[in-house]
Amino acid sequence: MKATVKDIIESTKVIPVIVIEDLNDAVPIATALVDGGLNVLEVTLRTSVAIEAIKLIKNALPNAIVGSGTVVDATTLELSLNADVDFLVSPGSNDELLAAAKSNNAPLLAGVSTASEVMKLQSFGYNCMKFFPAEAAGGAAMLKSIGGPLPDALFCPTGGINLQSAPEYLALKNVACIGGSWMLSKHLIADKNWAEVTRLSRQANEL
């Protein structure tokens, strides 16, 4: 039986958010992250090679937990499930996406940025959510405020978080983990500096 979204987000402190432009970088990036202790990976569907990259990573690193990000509709949800992802992440939600996720029993971490959106997702049976864009939407203070009236919601805040701001989020009772990309800067990928990606991943894993 596959792990639930709650199981997945509670199994890590940081989920690296990965944008893969060059398919040849897919496995080296993922390997560098896993070597640093980050075993839960989100590959965003922002590039044309993303789905193929997910397949390569899952094949090369069978013990990694690989999700797809930027799932925004039934089409991207179906593409993700066909790539055998372990979970799906959306920046927000709409009725089409929620209906598709329900009919496919898909492990979706849907995005919210307001209390009303949290309440809507809870009415659909979701209690684990992505808080996005975290820093722009009010940051840790916003999540702390939401936790008062809506204590059952559990979050993975993503968007603008870095190594310095991460501890403030992780200290909150309603935060299971955070999403971030600071260990995957464009220049590190361009230079194929996988050793530094691993070092930064190790640092993130120790938060």
Residue pairs with C-beta under 8 A, 6 or more apart in sequence:
2 86
2 107
3 11
3 65
3 86
3 87
3 107
4 107
5 87
5 107
5 108
5 109
5 128
6 127
6 128
6 154
6 176
8 40
8 65
8 67
8 86
8 87
8 107
9 15
9 40
9 109
9 128
9 154
9 156
9 176
9 177
10 176
10 177
11 39
11 40
11 65
12 38
12 39
12 40
12 177
13 170
13 177
13 178
13 204
13 205
13 207
14 38
14 166
14 177
14 178
14 179
14 180
14 204
14 205
14 207
15 38
15 40
15 41
15 42
15 67
15 156
15 158
15 177
15 178
15 179
15 180
16 33
16 38
16 41
16 42
16 179
16 180
16 181
16 183
16 184
16 201
16 204
17 42
17 44
17 69
17 158
17 179
17 180
17 181
17 184
18 29
18 30
18 33
18 41
18 42
18 43
18 44
18 181
18 184
19 44
19 46
19 47
19 181
19 184
20 26
20 29
20 43
20 47
20 49
20 50
20 53
21 47
21 49
21 189
22 49
23 49
23 52
23 53
23 56
25 189
25 192
26 43
26 49
26 52
26 53
26 56
26 57
27 56
27 57
27 60
27 61
28 192
28 194
29 184
29 189
29 194
29 197
30 41
30 57
30 60
30 61
30 64
30 66
31 60
31 61
31 194
32 194
32 195
32 197
32 198
32 201
33 41
33 183
33 184
33 197
33 198
33 201
34 41
34 61
34 63
34 64
35 198
35 201
36 183
36 197
36 198
36 199
36 200
36 201
36 202
36 203
36 204
36 205
37 201
37 202
37 205
37 206
38 183
38 201
38 204
38 205
39 63
39 64
39 65
40 64
40 65
40 67
40 177
41 57
41 64
41 65
41 66
41 67
42 67
42 68
42 69
42 89
42 179
43 50
43 53
43 54
43 57
43 66
43 67
43 68
43 69
44 50
44 68
44 69
44 70
45 51
45 68
45 69
45 70
45 71
45 76
45 79
45 80
46 69
46 70
47 53
50 68
51 68
51 79
51 80
51 82
51 83
54 66
54 68
54 80
54 83
54 85
55 83
55 84
57 64
57 66
58 64
58 66
58 83
58 84
58 85
65 86
65 87
66 85
66 86
67 85
67 86
67 87
67 88
67 89
67 109
68 76
68 79
68 80
68 83
68 85
68 88
68 89
69 88
69 89
69 90
70 76
70 89
70 90
70 91
71 77
71 80
71 88
71 89
71 90
71 97
71 108
72 90
72 91
72 92
72 94
72 97
73 94
73 96
73 97
73 100
74 96
74 97
74 99
74 100
77 88
77 97
77 100
77 101
77 104
77 106
77 108
78 100
78 104
80 88
80 106
81 88
81 104
81 106
86 107
87 107
87 108
87 109
88 101
88 106
88 107
88 108
88 109
89 108
89 109
89 111
89 130
89 179
90 97
90 108
90 109
90 110
90 111
90 130
91 111
91 130
91 132
92 110
92 111
92 112
92 113
92 117
92 132
93 110
93 111
93 112
93 117
93 120
93 121
97 108
97 110
98 108
98 110
98 121
98 124
100 106
101 108
101 110
102 124
108 126
109 128
109 129
109 130
109 156
110 121
110 126
110 129
110 130
111 129
111 130
111 131
111 132
112 118
112 121
112 129
112 130
112 131
112 132
113 131
113 132
113 133
113 137
114 137
115 146
115 149
115 150
118 129
118 146
118 150
118 153
119 150
121 129
122 150
122 152
122 153
127 152
127 153
127 154
128 153
128 154
128 155
128 156
128 176
129 153
129 154
129 155
129 156
130 155
130 156
130 157
130 158
130 179
131 137
131 142
131 143
131 155
131 156
131 157
131 158
132 157
132 158
132 159
133 158
133 159
133 160
134 143
134 157
134 158
134 159
134 160
134 161
134 169
134 178
135 159
135 160
135 161
135 165
136 159
136 160
137 159
138 145
139 157
139 165
139 168
139 169
140 157
140 165
140 168
140 169
140 171
140 172
140 175
143 155
143 157
143 169
143 172
143 174
143 175
144 172
144 174
146 153
146 174
147 153
147 172
147 173
147 174
151 174
153 174
154 174
154 175
154 176
155 174
155 175
155 176
156 175
156 176
156 177
156 178
156 179
157 169
157 175
157 178
157 179
158 178
158 179
158 180
159 179
161 169
161 178
161 179
161 180
161 182
162 180
162 182
163 182
163 203
163 204
163 207
166 178
166 180
166 204
166 207
167 207
169 175
169 178
170 177
170 178
170 207
180 204
182 200
182 204
183 197
183 200
183 201
183 203
183 204
184 197
188 196
188 197
189 197
